[in-house]
Amino acid sequence: MKPLRIEMIRDDESRHVGNPAADARPGRRILIVEDNYFVAHQCESALLDAGYDVVDIVETADEAVQVAMERRPELVLMDIYLPGKRDGIDAALEILERLGIRSVFASALADAAVNARAESAKPLAWLAKPFNDRKLVTTVESALHEVDALVQAHP
Protein backbone atom coordinates (compact mmCIF):
# COMPACT_ATOMS: atom_id res chain seq x y z
CA MET A 1 0.00 0.00 0.00
CA LYS A 2 1.41 3.37 -0.93
CA PRO A 3 0.54 6.42 1.16
CA LEU A 4 -2.02 8.91 0.07
CA ARG A 5 -0.03 12.11 -0.16
CA ILE A 6 -1.89 15.25 0.77
CA GLU A 7 -0.03 18.45 0.02
CA MET A 8 -0.96 21.21 2.40
CA ILE A 9 0.02 24.84 2.57
CA ARG A 10 0.98 25.84 6.07
CA ASP A 11 1.62 29.36 7.22
CA ASP A 12 3.27 30.54 10.41
CA GLU A 13 -0.11 31.42 11.89
CA SER A 14 -1.11 27.73 12.01
CA ARG A 15 1.40 27.19 14.84
CA HIS A 16 -0.36 28.55 17.93
CA VAL A 17 -0.09 27.48 21.54
CA GLY A 18 -2.41 24.52 22.11
CA ASN A 19 -1.97 23.28 18.54
CA PRO A 20 -0.25 19.85 18.57
CA ALA A 21 1.63 20.89 15.43
CA ALA A 22 3.22 23.74 17.37
CA ASP A 23 5.13 21.25 19.53
CA ALA A 24 6.21 18.98 16.68
CA ARG A 25 9.55 19.68 15.08
CA PRO A 26 9.00 20.02 11.34
CA GLY A 27 10.01 17.04 9.29
CA ARG A 28 10.28 14.41 12.03
CA ARG A 29 10.14 11.16 10.08
CA ILE A 30 7.55 8.49 10.92
CA LEU A 31 6.96 5.10 9.27
CA ILE A 32 3.41 3.73 9.54
CA VAL A 33 3.00 -0.06 9.56
CA GLU A 34 -0.72 -0.82 9.39
CA ASP A 35 -2.71 -3.30 7.29
CA ASN A 36 -6.05 -1.51 7.64
CA TYR A 37 -6.25 1.06 4.83
CA PHE A 38 -8.57 3.42 6.67
CA VAL A 39 -6.61 3.38 9.94
CA ALA A 40 -3.34 3.86 8.04
CA HIS A 41 -4.61 6.90 6.19
CA GLN A 42 -6.26 8.35 9.30
CA CYS A 43 -2.83 8.13 10.97
CA GLU A 44 -1.10 9.63 7.97
CA SER A 45 -3.51 12.55 7.82
CA ALA A 46 -3.22 13.29 11.55
CA LEU A 47 0.58 13.12 11.48
CA LEU A 48 0.87 15.29 8.37
CA ASP A 49 -1.49 17.85 9.92
CA ALA A 50 0.75 17.89 13.01
CA GLY A 51 3.82 18.66 10.90
CA TYR A 52 5.41 15.22 10.69
CA ASP A 53 6.85 13.60 7.58
CA VAL A 54 5.30 10.18 6.91
CA VAL A 55 8.03 8.32 5.05
CA ASP A 56 5.72 5.51 3.93
CA ILE A 57 2.80 3.27 4.84
CA VAL A 58 3.39 -0.47 4.64
CA GLU A 59 1.31 -3.53 5.50
CA THR A 60 3.75 -6.31 6.40
CA ALA A 61 6.67 -6.93 8.73
CA ASP A 62 9.05 -7.54 5.84
CA GLU A 63 8.04 -4.28 4.14
CA ALA A 64 8.49 -2.46 7.45
CA VAL A 65 12.07 -3.67 7.84
CA GLN A 66 12.92 -2.91 4.21
CA VAL A 67 11.50 0.62 4.31
CA ALA A 68 13.08 1.35 7.69
CA MET A 69 16.47 0.37 6.31
CA GLU A 70 16.01 2.49 3.18
CA ARG A 71 14.40 5.61 4.67
CA ARG A 72 15.61 5.63 8.30
CA PRO A 73 12.56 7.05 10.10
CA GLU A 74 12.99 8.40 13.62
CA LEU A 75 10.01 6.39 14.86
CA VAL A 76 7.78 3.54 13.67
CA LEU A 77 4.05 3.43 14.36
CA MET A 78 3.62 -0.35 14.40
CA ASP A 79 0.45 -2.41 14.31
CA ILE A 80 1.06 -5.71 16.10
CA TYR A 81 -1.15 -7.99 14.01
CA LEU A 82 -0.03 -7.96 10.36
CA PRO A 83 -0.64 -10.30 7.44
CA GLY A 84 2.07 -12.85 6.69
CA LYS A 85 4.29 -15.12 8.74
CA ARG A 86 5.76 -12.32 10.86
CA ASP A 87 3.95 -9.80 13.01
CA GLY A 88 4.68 -6.25 14.10
CA ILE A 89 6.64 -7.43 17.13
CA ASP A 90 9.02 -9.36 14.86
CA ALA A 91 9.45 -6.29 12.67
CA ALA A 92 9.96 -3.94 15.63
CA LEU A 93 12.60 -6.26 17.10
CA GLU A 94 14.50 -6.48 13.82
CA ILE A 95 14.30 -2.71 13.24
CA LEU A 96 15.52 -2.07 16.78
CA GLU A 97 18.37 -4.57 16.51
CA ARG A 98 19.55 -3.48 13.06
CA LEU A 99 18.92 0.27 13.20
CA GLY A 100 18.25 1.24 16.80
CA ILE A 101 14.88 2.70 15.78
CA ARG A 102 12.11 2.40 18.37
CA SER A 103 8.40 1.78 17.84
CA VAL A 104 5.03 2.79 19.20
CA PHE A 105 2.75 -0.26 19.16
CA ALA A 106 -0.88 0.07 18.13
CA SER A 107 -3.36 -2.74 18.63
CA ALA A 108 -6.98 -3.43 19.41
CA LEU A 109 -6.14 -6.76 21.04
CA ALA A 110 -3.20 -7.67 23.20
CA ASP A 111 -3.13 -10.41 25.79
CA ALA A 112 -0.51 -10.91 28.49
CA ALA A 113 1.64 -13.19 26.31
CA VAL A 114 1.67 -10.67 23.45
CA ASN A 115 2.48 -7.83 25.84
CA ALA A 116 5.35 -9.79 27.37
CA ARG A 117 6.77 -10.65 23.95
CA ALA A 118 6.36 -7.06 22.75
CA GLU A 119 8.32 -5.66 25.72
CA SER A 120 11.52 -7.16 24.27
CA ALA A 121 11.18 -4.63 21.42
CA LYS A 122 11.34 -1.80 23.98
CA PRO A 123 8.26 0.06 22.71
CA LEU A 124 8.14 3.74 23.54
CA ALA A 125 4.36 3.64 23.95
CA TRP A 126 1.19 1.65 23.33
CA LEU A 127 -1.87 2.97 21.50
CA ALA A 128 -5.09 1.07 22.14
CA LYS A 129 -7.32 0.95 19.07
CA PRO A 130 -9.52 2.72 18.35
CA PHE A 131 -7.71 5.98 19.06
CA ASN A 132 -8.38 9.52 17.91
CA ASP A 133 -6.06 11.90 16.10
CA ARG A 134 -5.22 13.87 19.21
CA LYS A 135 -4.23 10.73 21.15
CA LEU A 136 -2.07 9.59 18.21
CA VAL A 137 -0.26 12.91 17.90
CA THR A 138 0.34 13.33 21.64
CA THR A 139 1.62 9.75 21.89
CA VAL A 140 3.99 10.24 18.95
CA GLU A 141 5.20 13.54 20.36
CA SER A 142 5.86 11.94 23.76
CA ALA A 143 7.70 9.03 22.11
CA LEU A 144 9.88 11.42 20.11
CA HIS A 145 10.74 13.34 23.28
CA GLU A 146 11.94 10.03 24.72
CA VAL A 147 13.97 9.35 21.54
CA ASP A 148 15.57 12.79 21.92
CA ALA A 149 16.35 12.14 25.59
CA LEU A 150 17.98 8.80 24.73
CA VAL A 151 20.10 10.46 22.03
CA GLN A 152 21.21 13.18 24.46
CA ALA A 153 22.02 10.61 27.15
CA HIS A 154 24.05 8.45 24.73
CA PRO A 155 25.53 10.75 22.06
Secondary structure by P-SEA (a helix, b strand, c coil): cccbbbbbbbcccccccccccccccccbbbbbbcccaaaaaaaaaaaaaaccccccccccaaaaaaaaaacccccccccccccccccaaaaaaaaaacccbbbbbbbccccaaaaaaaccccccccccccccaaaaaaaaaaaaaaaaaaaaacc
